[in-house]
């Protein structure tokens, strides 16, 4: 992990209410440059709401967000992206029939001028796409290869490489390994490690303890919209993390109340 004295992003006592429903009830988390901070929790723990608050989709009902030491108030996701917070969602925003280079530069197309007209600069886009994918350990057949022909792990890597190339300082990964096989999962975890070593802060959302422990520097567990605690690598066992996620303490209390029958 890259040494740093100040978190690049800090979320303090974040609450989010949807009418009478309290999705987040005071969640705190900070992330440093060059760190992979894993956010763990079972379904319904509040992970998705929390990252949507971090990335500008939701405004917090209460709490404070600090980015590079300054208070931040994101009006929408574009504000977060402009600040350098990029999110790679589980369901990737890609067009399968389009080429990798077209998907890589979607919305940020390089152009060249021919007379009074401007055209998509295929040569520049192809060269950069191949270079950036090679940096992430993916050797494409060619930049014109359709994204739909890539494996799930390779598509995740395209999305991650794209975010890094366009200046992400904080990279939020929403369950990037949830639908992948063993080999593709290993490739994505290796990509996360490469990104972290470039000094980029990574927030890795997952419910898989093994995947988190493979690359994480710190681990924060959410349960029912609350933070159960944060631990550094080496301070907590896989079993303890799993128990915190699954409400292990509640199960123990229930077992005791029922005379050990659970």
N, C-alpha and C positions, 0 to 999 in steps of 0.2 A: 504494500500500500504506500502511495506517495505521502510523505510527511507534510502536514499542513496544520497550522494553528487555528484556523477558522473554517467552520463548515461552509461549503459553497451554497448549500441550501439548508434552511432550518425551519421546521414546522413546529409551532408551539401551541399546545393545547387546542388543537383543531376540533371544532364541533361542526356538524352538518345535520340540520333538521329538514325533513320533508314533511311539512305540516306537523302532525303529532308524532310522526315516526322519527326517532333519533338514530341516524345511521352512524354517526361518529360522536363519541361522548368525551372528547378531550384526548386526542391522539397527538403525541409528540415524536418527532424523528428528525435527526440531522444526518447529513451525508457530506463526506469530504472528497476532495479531488483524488482521483486514483484509488478510490475505495469501491468495493462492491458491497452494498448494504442490502441484505435480503429482508424482504417483508413477507412474513409467513402468516398463514391463517387458513382455517377451513372455509368452505363456502358459506357466505353470509357473514363473515367476520368483519367486513368493512374495507377490504383491500381495494376494491374497484372504486368505491366512493372516495377513498383517500387519495389515490393517484389521480383521479379526475379533478380533485381539489388542487393538487400539486401542479397539474398541467393546465389549469385555467378553465376547465370545462365547468366546474362548479365553483361558486364563491362560498367561502366558509361562513357559517352562521356566527361563529365566534372563533377566536384564536388569531395568531399572527404568522405570517410567512416572511422569512428573511432570505434574500438571495444576494450572495457576495457581500454580506454584512449590512445590506440596506433593506428596509421594509418594502415589500412588493405587494401590489394589488393588481391581479390579472383580471382584466375585463372579459377576456375570451382566450381560447387556445393560441391565437396568433400572437398575443402579448407574451405568452410563455415561450413560444417558439423563437420569437425575436430576442428574448433574453438568453436563449441557449438551452432551453429545456425541451428535449425531443422525446416522444413516446412511440414505441413500437408495440402496436396492439397485437393481441393473440390472433385476431382475424385481420390479416395484412391487407392494406389498401393498395392492391396491385391488380393489374389487368393481365390475366394469364396469356392471352393471345399476343400481347405486345412484347417486344424484345426487352432483354434485361436493361440495356442502355436507355431505352425509352422510359421504362419504369424507374430507373435510377434517377433520371432528371425530370420526372414528372412535376410540373409546376415551377421548375427552375431551369428551363431549357436554354442551353447555350445557342447563340445565333451568330450567323455571319451575314454580312451585307453584300448583296449582288445588285449593283446599280441602285435603284431607289428602294429595293425590297430587302427584307430580312428573312432568312431561312434557318431552319434547324441545322445546327452544325454537327452533322453525323460524325465526322472525323474526330473532333474534340470529345464528343460524348462517348464514342466507342473507346478511345484511348484511355480516358479517365476511368471509365467503368472497369475495364480490364485491369488497370493498375490497382484500383481500390479493392477489387475482389481478390486479387493476388495477395495483397497485404493481409487479408483476412483468411488466407489459406484456401481459397476456392479458385480452381483453374477452370474457367468456362471454355466450352468448345469455341465460342465466339461471342462478341457483344450483341449480335443479332439473334442469339438463341432465345426462344420464347420462354418467358418466366414459367409458363405452365408445364414446361418439360423439366424444371428443377425439382429437387426433393424439397420436403417441408423445411428441413434444416438449412438448405441453401437459400431458400426464399427468405427465411429469417435473417440470414447473413447479409443478403442484398439490402434489406430494410435497415439493418444495423449499420452497414457500411455507408449507406446513403445519409443517415443521420449524422454520422461522424464526419463525413466529407463536408457537409453543410454547416459545420461548426457547433455541434452539440457539446455543451459543457456538462450537462446532466442528461443521462440516457435512462429513461424508464422503460423497462421490459416487462410487459404484462403476460405472464405465463408462457414464455417463449418455448418451453419444452413440453408442454402438456399433451400435445398430440403427436409427439415424435417417437420413433424407435430408438433403440439403444445407440446405434452408430451416429444417427443424426443429432441426438441429444448431446453426445460427446463433442460433435463439431460446434454446436451452438455454445456450449460451455467454454470451449477453447476460444471462440470468438469473444465471449465476454471477458475472458482473461486478457486477450490482446487489447481490448478497448480500455480496460482498467489500467494496463501498463502504459497507455498513452497519456495518463493523467486525467482521464475523464471519469466523473462520478457516475456510478451505475446503481440504479435502484432495481433490484431483481425481485419481482413479485412471483411467488410460487407457493404451492401447498406440498411440494415434494422436498422433504428434509434432505435426502441424499444429494439432490441437485444443488440445493442451497449450500450444503457443507463442502461441495466440490470446489466452489469458487468464492464463497462469501468471506468477507472480513469481519462483518458484524451482522447480527441477526435480531430483528425485532418481530415479536409475535403479537398479532391482533386477535382479539376474541370479543365478539359482540360489540364492536365499535370502540373498544378500549385497548390501550397498550398494556400487555401483560409484563413487558420487560424487554430490555436490550442486552445482549451478551456478545462478547468478542469471541473470535475463533479460539478454541482451546479452553474456554471457560464453561462450556456447556456440552453435554453429550447428545448424540442423536436421539436417544431415548427420552431425555428431558425435553428436548425441543418438540418431539412428537406428542408427549404428554401435555405440554402447554397448549399446543394447537388443538388437541382433541378434548380439552377440558378435563385433563387427568385428575386434577384436584377435586373437581366436582364428582367424578366417578368414584374416587376413593371415599368421599363423604357419603355418597349414596350407598356404597357397599357397606360402610360401617353402620349406617342407619337401618339397613336391611339384614344385618347380621351376617355379612360376608357372602351373600348369595348372588351378587352381580358378576 
